[in-house]
Amino acid sequence: MEARQLNTNIRLLLATADTELCLSLHGRKEILLEGVEFQDEFSENFPRKESEGGDERAIFLGRDKHCDLILKGDQVSRVHARIQPEGQYFYLYDTSTNGCFFRGEDEQVTFIRRKSLRLWGQGLISLGTPDFTRAVVSIKHLD
């Protein structure tokens, strides 16, 4: 039986109204929009997942100035959620009180609160509200 080669070139593009960045399966972050302040180092208050393969960095979403993608809104928590690579996939982890809503290409909306969701294709993540016009992050997988 042949060993299956992992595609490590997969990246996830994340965008808000004023910020775009990209996360690779290795946890490497890239700024795609010039002139955007980007937090590359996390304070000790920000959790990082340690794994056998090293530090798998996440993209943090929320109101806090240390988040990678800062979103405003009454329903948005200080550190609302994170997107993290694991294996060949990216996962959305909700860490908030109000939860996250994901609307994929099929227009189906999935709600999570204090759980995780494997991200696929492209879609929108709304923080704390099912209203996809505020506090929204768009995602798209890139090969």
C-alpha positions in Angstrom: 0.0 0.0 0.0 1.4 3.4 -1.0 1.8 6.1 1.5 -0.4 9.1 0.6 1.4 12.4 0.1 -0.1 15.2 2.1 -0.8 18.4 0.1 1.0 21.0 2.3 0.4 23.8 -0.2 -3.2 24.3 0.9 -3.8 27.8 2.3 -6.8 29.6 3.7 -7.5 33.2 2.7 -9.3 35.2 5.3 -10.7 38.7 4.7 -12.6 41.4 6.5 -13.6 44.8 5.2 -10.0 46.1 5.7 -7.7 43.2 6.3 -6.7 40.1 4.2 -4.3 37.4 5.4 -3.5 33.9 4.6 -2.8 30.8 6.8 -0.9 27.8 5.5 -1.3 24.3 6.9 2.1 24.8 8.6 0.6 27.7 10.5 2.5 30.3 8.6 0.7 33.7 8.3 1.1 36.1 5.4 -0.2 39.7 5.2 -1.9 40.2 1.8 -3.1 43.8 2.2 -0.4 46.5 2.6 -0.7 49.0 5.4 -2.5 46.6 7.8 -1.1 46.3 11.3 -0.4 42.6 11.9 0.2 41.0 15.2 2.9 38.3 14.6 3.7 37.6 18.3 1.1 36.7 20.8 1.0 37.9 24.4 1.0 35.3 27.1 -2.8 35.7 27.3 -3.2 34.1 23.9 -3.2 30.4 23.8 -1.2 28.5 21.2 -1.6 24.9 20.4 1.7 23.0 20.8 1.9 19.8 18.8 4.6 17.2 18.0 5.2 19.1 14.7 6.0 22.3 16.5 3.9 25.4 17.1 0.7 25.4 15.0 -0.3 29.1 15.0 -3.9 30.1 14.8 -5.6 33.2 13.5 -7.5 34.9 16.3 -10.8 36.7 15.7 -12.3 39.2 18.1 -12.4 42.7 19.5 -9.0 42.5 21.3 -6.2 44.5 19.8 -4.0 41.4 19.9 -6.3 39.5 17.5 -5.2 39.0 14.0 -8.6 40.0 12.6 -10.2 42.6 14.7 -14.0 42.9 14.4 -16.4 45.2 16.1 -19.9 44.5 17.3 -22.1 44.1 20.4 -22.1 40.3 20.1 -18.3 40.0 19.4 -16.2 38.7 22.3 -12.7 40.0 23.1 -11.2 36.7 21.7 -14.2 35.3 20.0 -12.8 32.5 17.9 -9.7 31.1 16.2 -8.9 29.4 12.9 -6.3 26.7 13.2 -4.7 24.2 10.8 -4.8 20.6 11.8 -3.5 17.9 9.5 -4.8 18.7 6.0 -7.7 20.9 7.2 -8.5 24.2 8.8 -10.9 24.3 11.8 -12.9 27.2 13.3 -12.9 27.0 17.1 -15.5 29.2 18.9 -14.4 30.4 22.3 -17.3 32.9 22.9 -20.6 33.2 24.7 -22.6 34.1 21.5 -21.1 31.5 19.1 -20.2 31.6 15.4 -22.2 31.2 12.3 -20.7 29.7 9.1 -22.4 30.0 5.7 -20.8 27.9 3.1 -21.0 27.7 -0.7 -24.3 25.7 -0.4 -25.8 28.6 1.5 -26.5 26.3 4.5 -25.8 28.0 7.9 -24.1 26.1 10.6 -24.0 27.4 14.2 -21.3 26.5 16.7 -20.8 27.6 20.3 -17.7 26.4 22.3 -17.2 23.8 19.6 -15.2 23.4 16.4 -16.1 23.2 12.7 -14.0 22.0 9.8 -13.9 24.7 7.2 -14.3 23.8 3.5 -14.5 25.6 0.2 -15.4 29.2 0.6 -17.9 31.0 2.8 -18.6 33.5 5.5 -18.1 33.4 9.2 -20.3 35.7 11.3 -19.3 36.3 14.9 -22.2 36.3 17.5 -25.0 36.9 15.1 -26.7 35.2 12.1 -26.6 38.6 10.3 -23.9 38.2 7.7 -23.6 41.9 7.1 -21.7 42.7 10.3 -18.7 41.2 12.1 -18.0 39.0 9.1 -14.9 37.1 7.9 -14.9 35.6 4.4 -12.8 32.5 3.8 -11.6 30.7 0.7 -9.3 27.7 0.3 -6.4 28.2 -2.1 -4.3 25.4 -3.6 
